[in-house]
């Protein structure tokens, strides 16, 4: 069964290019993003990991840790990071999990349970390992997305989604379509108009059930 929104994400121990981690301990009290790809030294994923590296300051501003995962080993990860950094012009300071036995890929339902890799795997053998998971400080899944091998993920959208999740975390607010920080948010229907205005100020009521308010600072 697929990992569902608001489910506690699996905990696991794994080797990375920066040493062994225990996933929940590594997350700590932070937000976290786990992003996966089929194989090291592949073209689209090199551009993606480069994009993540270039956003290092943005992840830090949001109190968010990022970690990659691949079916290749630690030594390959270390070598591949040289390519990533050369292409991106940025330090790839995040760890990459070595998931050669597919344990983590299966825990997060990125591959069929019966999946195995041949002795000389190609990216096609692990093609479905192309997902992004945004995890809250409560260790619960807040958002996931999966892309095919031919389409590079838009990490500006991942960043926007993270902003929206943080802006609406544990408060009766929601983010409308195409929302970006600084724009108004939607007040949940769990508050009536009086309660909403007491909490968030004057409402911009487009429809009885669609009420906007200034996002809390």
Buried (B, 14 or more C-beta within 10 A) or exposed (E): EEBEEEEEBBEBEBBBBBEEBEBBEBBEEBBBBBBBBBBBBBEBBBBBBBBBBBBBEBBEEBEBBBBBBBBBBBEBBEEBBEBBBEBBEBEBBBBBBBBBEBBBBBBBBBBEEEBEBEEEBEBEBBBBBBBBBBBBBBBEBBBBBBBEBEEBBBBEEBBBBBBBBBBBEEEBBBBEEEBEEEEBBBBEEEBEEEEBBEBBEEBEBEEEEEBBBBBEE
